[in-house]
Amino acid sequence: MKFAFLIFKYFPYGGVQRDMLRIAKDCVALGHEVTIFTGEWQGQQPADIKVKLCASSGWRNHTRHASLISTMQQVVQAEPFDLVVGFNHMQPIDVYFAADSCFIAKAHEERPWWYRLTSRYRWFQKAEEAIFSPASNTHILTLTPQEQQTFQHWYQTPDDRFHLIPPILDPQRFQAFERAQRKQWLAETFGILPEQIALLLVGSGFKTKGADRAVTAIAALPESVKHKVRMLIIGQDNPRWLQKHIEAQGLSNQVQVLGGRDDIPQLMQACDWLVHPARRELAGHVLLEAMASGLPVITTEICGYAPHIAKAGAGILIPGPFSQETLNRELATALATETERFSQAGLSYAAQLMRDNPGKAEARTLIQLASGNRLQPLSHRPEKPSHDSTLWLSPGHAQALQGYSFEDFMSLQGYTVRAAANRRTMRIAIAGQSYFIKQHEATGWREITKNWLSFKRPIIGAMTEVRAIQALEKIGIATTPIAAYGVQGHSAASQRSFLLTEDLGDIHSLEDICKSWQIQPASIETRQAMLIAVAKLAKKFHAAGMCHRDFYLCHIALQKSAPLTAETAFYLLDLHRVLQGVSPHGTAVRKDIAGLIFSCMDFGFTRQDWQIFKAHYLPQSEDFWRQAFHRADRLHAKFHSPKQQHKYRQQRDATDL
């Protein structure tokens, strides 16, 4: 059979590039023919695989990608291929090798809101959607179950289009060397003496792999240990910013930044620890290679293959959300720990992986797909949906909501809880079950422009709240579970959407509780217990890089049957303005805390009570707290002004409750 492999760029030390070439060679070894189409090839081309370079044009990355894809389509369609496999976001392809993490998830969780208004975002989002949309026929080779779940969160891709590839290690890469021989080679090649501690970081994309985090952790080591540490950073990337960071930390003589290399297995067998504090990592094959080399690992649990390190007992995992202080502490602990047990555990686990999966798993899956043994023939041109709307139903509510269209949800009526110019929140009943629905009508460019000119983020639709709920579920904060959501339209100004959530039942807010204290004041113990529980909620929420923008007592709730103690687990509600990817110590979080302080001002809380809150919240500067209390005072004065009270009464009159 004939396979076409499509990739934007090949260079020898990229992870997806190495995977692509390995899979191509596996297909050839199994008796098939592979042609690679790419815009650029660095290094020697394989003798038994055709490589065809395709031209592209454009000033920006996504415009060059679009041009390259167009050229690839023309040359691929000129030849009869049994299967077209893409290694970057592109269409039309039969199979996508998902070596990159979900783009839309990163855009919402790690980027500012305005990034999603750029042409770059729109291009990459549409390219990803073309692959993962339920309307597509593209099959996906994925490396971890976690990433499959992320893609399905955003695109509702059917399970049967995913093919999970087990971890793969090539035994030929891991020839064993004597320890003394390895250390001598390290001294001769890099000047790292046997009595020194050799750390290794491997990965193209130094920022993503957390190279700066590793350097900062070395700088924080006790002087008695730090002077013995040397580090090698291996990968293909522009090192200028990293070199400046190394110099700023005073480590220019101890940390070497090198380009890509072919002797990674030898380096791994010669060093003492692999340090891999990645900011994101779909899989992290380097973690498996470290175990196969007997190299203990320090890594962040966000890496897709991190569970293998934990299961093997081959190193140390830094839990999320990431804390530099935790990495500093764990690195210091690791360098004072005997490594032999980590090494042996990793070697044993890697050997078992190699026995379980002797290789060529991707190639065999591609052959099955191309031969039609398991699947119907694949279409190179997936049909586009006949409309521009997306509708998602939770499996737990699908039966009750079956048959409802997008317009049906937008037409539902019930008791109005809150109403705004283009947004209405109502309590409704469907099939005997109570729900809340938020219906967002088109915002219009006038309203969006007005918000921009006021330096405010416009509320465009329901998806902000959908993604906030999904983010809260990941970090273990209770909120209203999603029953359904839908979006119609692509333009920010004309988009309509809704969010249907479960009714949490007999709950009351902290504001309701505190209002009763105006009649019968609470004890000091009760007030402080409440603030401790709220501080724990706020700490977890803000440490995850989120801010609420309406962080008031009325949006923190609990079941009426639940006691109010320092351990109470609250519901966090009304998430339609939540921002993600913000600094836990920045302005947005400070405004959240100011809003919380303001909402407590009429209920007898004292400065001593807030000292208790501070003790259980994130560490913040004195200036942070000074500005937060100052802003709270201004909010309190504004809220009690005649103008604001009149506006508040108008909003209240627009509801049915």
N, C-alpha and C positions, 0 to 999 in steps of 0.2 A: 504493500500500500504506500501511497505518497502523502506525506504530511507537509504542510506549510506552517512554519513557526514565525510569528511576527513579534518584533521587539523594537522599541524606539532606538536603543543604543546598546552596544555591547562593549564592555571593558572587563578585563580579566578578574577584577577583585570585587565586583558587585555581587551581592547575594543572589538576586533573581537571575542575573546573567550566568552565574555558575550553575544554577539550577537548570536554566534553559539548555545550556550546552550539554550538561549531564544527561538530561532527558532525551535530547536529540541523539546523543551517542548510544543510549540504551535502545532507542527505536531502531537505529541502524544495526546494532548488535543482534536484534531480534529479526533481522532480515527485511527491514523496510527502508524507504528512501525519505530523506528529510531535506528540505530547502529552507534556509533561514533568510527572511527579508528584514532588513534593518536600515536605519538612516546613517549609522556610523559603526565601524568596527575597529576597535583598538586591539593590537596584538596579532599573533599568528592565527591564520584561519585554519580550521580543521581540514585534513586531507580528504576525508570520506563524506563530507557534508557540503552541499552547495551553499554559498553565501552570496546574496544579491543585495547590493546597495541601492537604496531608493532616495531620490532627491526630495528636498523640501525647501520651503521658503517661509519667511515671516520674522518679525522683530521679537515677538514674545514667545515663551515656551509653548503656550496652548495653541497659538496660531501656527507655529512650526509643526506641532503634533497633528493638527487638523490637515495641514498640507501633506505631511508624510503619510497619514492614513489614506488620503485620497490617492496618492501615488501607489501605495501598497495594494489598494483595492483593484486598481487597473491591472497591475502586473500579475496579481494572484488569479484574477478572473480569466487571464489569458491562458492559464494552464489548468489541466484537470487534477485537482487535489481531492483526496478522500476525506481529509479533515484539516480545518484551519484552526490553529491554536494561537491565542494571543497571550502575551506576557505583560501587557500594559492595557489600560482602559481604551478600548477601540471596538468598532463594529464595522462590517459584519464578521463575526467569528463563530465557530462552532463550540469551542472550549476556551475558557479563561483560566489561567493559572494564577490564583489569588495570592500573590506574594506580597502585595501591599495591603495595609490595613484600610478600613472603610474610610473613604475620603469625606463623605458627608458627616460622619460621626466626628472626625477630627476637626472639621470646619466649625461645628457647633460647640465642641467641648474645649478647643484649644485656640480658637481665633476670635477676634472681636466681631461684633454683630455686623459691622459695615462691610466686612470681608465678603459676606454672602450677597452683597449687591454688586460685586465686581464681575467683569466679563470672564475672568479666569475661573472664579467659582462656578459660574453658570456652565462653562464649557466642561469642566471636570465632573460636575454633578450630573450633567446630562449624559456624559460618556459612561459614568458608572451606572446610572439608571438604565441605560440601554442594555447593559449586561445583566443586572440583577432584577429588573422589573418582572412582575408576574407575566407580562405579555411577551417577554423574550423567550427564545428557545435555547439560549446559551447554557451549556453545562459548566460547572465550576469545580476545579480541583482546589480544595482548601486544606490548610495545614493544621488548624486547631478547631475544636468545637466552639471555643469562645468566639472566634472571629465569625464563624458561621452564624451564631446567634446575633452578633452585632449587625451583620448584613440583613438578616431577617427582621430585626427590629425596625430597620429603616425602609426596607423595600418589600417585605413580606414574600420573599422568594420561596417557592415550594421546596420542601425537603428533598424531593427526588432529583433535583438538579444539582445537588451538592455531592461531591465525592471526596471523603476524608482520606488524605494521604498519611500513612503512618510515618513516624520519624525514621530517617534514613541515615546510615553511616557507612562510609566506604572503608572496609578493612585495609585496603592497599595504602591508604593515607597515613596509617598509624604504625609504622615500623618502630619498634622499641629500641631505645638507646640506654646505655648505662648512665646512672645519675652523675657520676664524676665526669664522664665524657661530655654530657650535656652542659654541665656548669662550665667546663673548660671552654667549650665552643662559644658559650655566651660571653665569657670574659674576653676571648680573642676577637669576637665579632663586634661586640657592643661596649666593651669595657666594664661590664658588670661583674664584680668579683664574687667568688663563691660564698664568701661570708656576708655579702649584702643580700637584701630582700628584693627579689625581682617580681614586679607586677606587670601584667599584660592587659591591654585593651585592644580588641580587634573589631573593626567595623567601618565601612565607608559611610560617611555622614556623622561627623564627630559630635555635633550638637544632639542629634537624635540618639546616639549611643551613650550620651551622658559623659563625654570625656572631661568636660569642665567640672562636672560633679566629682569625678574621681580625683582630679587635680586638687580641688578644694579640700577633699577629705585627707589627702596626703599632707597638705599644708597644716591641717588641724591636729596631726599626730603629735604626741609628746616628743620633745626634742631628742630624748634618749633613743627613740625608735626612728624618728623621721630622717635623721642623718644617714641611716643605713638603707633607706628605701630608694630604689631606682625603678623607673617605669618606662615601658615601651608602648607607644600608641601607634597602631598599624592600621592604615586604611587610605582610601582614595578620596580626598576632600581638600578644599582650600584651608590650609592650617593657620592663616594669618591671625584670625581672631583668637584661636586657641593658644598660639605662641604668646600673644599679648597677655592672656590670662595666666599662663605659666610664669611669665616674667613678673607679673604683679604679685604672684604668690611666692616669689623668691625661689623658684624651683628649676631655673634654667639649666643648672648643672645636674639635675636629677631626673628630668623627664625628657625623653626623646620622642619627637613626632616624625614618623617615617611614612613613606608611601606604601602602596600595596606590595605584598611579598608572596612568594610561592612556598616559603618554608614555615608556614604557620604550625604544622604538627611538631616540628623540631623546637620552635619557640615555646610551644605549650608544654613540652616535656622538660624544658630547661628552666621555666619560670616557677614561681612559688604560688601565685594566685592570679586568676583571671578576674578582673574587675569590670563589670558590665552594668552600670547603673542607668540603663536606657530609659528615655522618656516615653518611648513607645517601641514596640517590637512585635511584629505579627507572630513570629515563631522564635527565631534566635538560634539558628543552626550552630553557631559558635559555642553555645552552651553544651550541646551534645559532643562536639569535637573536643571540648575541654575535658569532659568526663572520659572520653576514649583515650585521652592523653594522660590521665591521672592528675589533672590540674584542678585543684579546688576552685570554687566559683563563689563570688559575691555578685548578686544581681537583684534587680527589682522584680517584684512579683507580677508586674504588668506584662512581662515578656511571655509570649505564648508557650514557650517550652520551659518556663520556670518551674511548673509543677514537677517536671522530671528531676530537677535538682533536688527539690524537697523530698520526692518519693525515694530517690536514691540515697539521700543523706550525704550529698556530695558538695555541700557548701552552705551558704547563708543567703536567705532571701530578705530583702528590704521591703516591708509591707507598704501598701498604699493607703492614703495619699502620701507621696514621697516627702520625706523630711531629710534635709541635709545633715541635721544633727544626728539622726539615726544612722545614716551612712557613716558619718565620722566615727561614731561610737562602735559600730559593728566592724569597721575596718581595723580600728585599734585592737578590738578583741580578737579578730582573726589573726593578726600578725603576732599575737602573743599565744596562739593556740597551736598545738601539734597538728600537722596537716596529714599525717599518714592515714588516719581513718577516713578522711574525706577522699583522699586519692584512691584508696582501695575500693571504697563504696562506689565511686564514679566508674572505675575500670570494670567492676563486676556488672554494674547496671548497663554500661555501654555494650559490653560483650553480649548481654541478653538481648538488647535491642538489635544487634547485628544478626543474632540467631533468629529472632522473630521476623525480621524483614531483610532478606538477603539482597534486596534491591530491585530496581526496574518497576516499582509499583506504579509510577505515573505512566510509564510507557505502556504497560499492560492495560491500564485503564483507557488510554487513548486508542489502543488497538481494538478494545472491546467496543468503544463508542463508534469507531469508524466502521467496524464490521457489522454493526447492527445486532450483535448477539443479545444485547440487553435492552436496546432502545430503538425507537423508530428513527428513520433517516432524519438527519438534522437539516434545518433550513438555513441557508446563508443570509436570508433577508427576513428577520422576524417581523410579523405583522405589527403595525402600530395600533394602539388602542383607538377606538373610534371617538373617544372624547378625551378631555384633558383633566379628568378628575381621578383622584385616588380615594379608595374607601377601604378601611381596615376594621375588622371585627375581632374582638378578643375571642379565642376558642371557648372560653367559659360562658360567653354570652351569644355565641354565633347562632344557636338554635332559636333563642328568643328574638334576635334581631334579623334573622334570615328574611330576605325579601325586601328589606328597606333599602331604598336608593339614596344617593347623596341628597337629592331634592326632598325626599321624605324626611330625612333628619333635619334639614334646614327649615322645614315647614312645621315641625312639632311645636305645640303650645303647652304651657303649663303655668305654674305659679312663678311670677317674676321675682327673683331674688335681687338682681342688680341689673341696671340698664344704663348703657352709654350710647353715644352717637351711632356707633356701628357694631355694637356688641351687646348681647343680652344673655344673662344667666338665668335659667329656670329649673325648677324641680318638676320632673315629669314621671309618669308611670307607663311602663311597657310590659305587657304580659304579666301583670301583677307585681312587678318589681319596680322599686323606686330608683331613679337616676337623677343626676344633674347634667344639663346640657348647656354648653356655651356656644352660641352661634355668632360667628364673625362675618359680617357683610364686608363688601369691598371698602377699603379705606379711602381710596382716591388720592391723586397726587397732591391735591391742595393740603390735605391733612398731613401727609408724609412730609411735605416741604415745610409746613409750619413747625413740625416737631424737629426737623433738622436745624432750622433757623433758631430754635430755642435750645439747641444742643441736647435734645432728648431723643432717645431711641423710639421710633414709632412702633406701636403694637400692630403688626400686620395681620396676624392670624393665630390659629389655634396651635400651630406646630411648636411654638416656643414653649407652651405649657406641656405638650406631649413629650418633648425632649427633656424638659425639666423633671417630669414624673419618672421617665426612664432613668435619668441620672440619679434621682433620689433612691429608686429601687436598688441601684447598684451599690450605694453606700450605706444602705440599711436604715433610711429615714422613712417612716410611714407617711403615706399621703393617700389621695383618692385613687384607687385602681382604675385604669383605663378600660372601658367597655367597648368603645369604638371611636374612630376619628375619621375625618375626611377632608380633602382639599380639592378645590376646583380652580384652575387657572394658574398660570406661571408668572404673570406680571404682579409685582408687589402691590400696585395700585388697584388692580381689579380682582385679586384673589379673594375667594370666599372659602370658609372652612368652619368646621365644628369639632367639638370634643365632648364625648359622652363618658361620664364617670359614674362609678357606683356611689350610691348614697351610703354614707358611713353609719347611718342610724342615729341612735340617741347620744349625740355628742354635744358638748358645749365648749366655747372658747375660753381662753384665759381672761379675756376682757369681761365676759359674762361673770366669771368667778370673782374677779377683782371689783366689779361694780357692787357686788353684795357686801364687800368689805367697807363700802362707804356708810353702810347702815350698821354693820357689826364688824368692826376692825379685826383683821386677822392677827394672830400672834406673830412675834418676831420669827419664831421657828418656822411657821408656815410660809411667811413671805420669803425667807431665805432659802427654804427647801425648793420653792417654786423657781427662784432665780438660779439655783444650782442646776436644776433639770433643764431650764431654758438655756443656760450657758453650755451645757453638754450638747444640746441640739445645735446651737449656733456654732460651736467649735467644729463639730463634724461637718456641718453644711458649708461653712466658710473655708475650712481647710481643704475641701474638695474643689475649691476654685469657683464657687457659686455665690451669688448674692441675690436677694429676694426683691429688693427695691420697694417693697411694702411690708417690711418686717415688723409688724405690729402684733400686739397681744390678740387682736381679733382673728389673726390668721394662724394661731397656734391653738390646737384643740386636743381634747381627750374625751374618752367615753365618760358619760355621767356616772357610771358605776365604778370608775377607776379612782383610787385615792390619789391625792396630789402630794407627792413626795419628791425627794431629791433624785429618785430613780425612775420617775414617771417617763414613759416613752410617748411623746406627743405626735399628733398628726400636724404636718406643715401644709397649709392650704393656699389656694389662690396664687398659682405659680405662673400666671400668664405674662409677667414682666421679668421673670428670672433671667439673669445674665450668667453665662458660663465662661470659664477661662479667665477669671479675674484674680488679682493678687489678694491673698488672705489678709494683707496688711495695707491695702490701698484705699483709695477714696470711696469706691463703691461699697466696700465692706464697712467702712467707717459710717457711711450714711445709713446702712442697715442698723447698726448698733444705735445710732442717734434716733432712728425711728422707734426702736424698741424702748429706749429710755423715755422718749416723749410719751409713748402710749402707757407708760407706767406712772406718769407724774401725778395723776389725780387720785392715786390709790395708796398713798402713805409710805412709799418706798423711800428709804433714807440712803445717804451716801455710804453709810456703813454696810447696808444691804448690797450696794453695788460693788463694794470691795470684795464681798463674797462671790459675786458674779465674776469679777476679774480673775479671782483665784482659780476658777474652774473653766475659764475661757482661754482662747489663744493668747500667748504673750504678745502684748502690744506696747508701743512706746507711750510715754507720758503725754507727748504731743497728740497722739491718736486719741487718747481719752479726753484731753482738754477740748479738742475740736469737736468730738462727739457730743459732749455735754453742752457745749456752746450751741451747736446746731439743734439739739433737742430743745433748748430754751427758746430758740427762735421759732421752731415748729409749734411749740405750745402756745406762744403768743399769737402766731398767725391763725392757728386753729380756733382760738377763742375770740378772734376778731368778728365783728358783725357781718362783714362781707363773706367770710368763710362759713360762718354758721348758716347764712342764707343759702349758700351753695349746697351745704350739707343737707338742709331740709328739702331742697329741690330733688336731690338724688334719692333721698329716702321716700319722697312722695311718688317717685317713678316705679316703686316696687309694690308688690301685692302683699307682702308679709309685714 
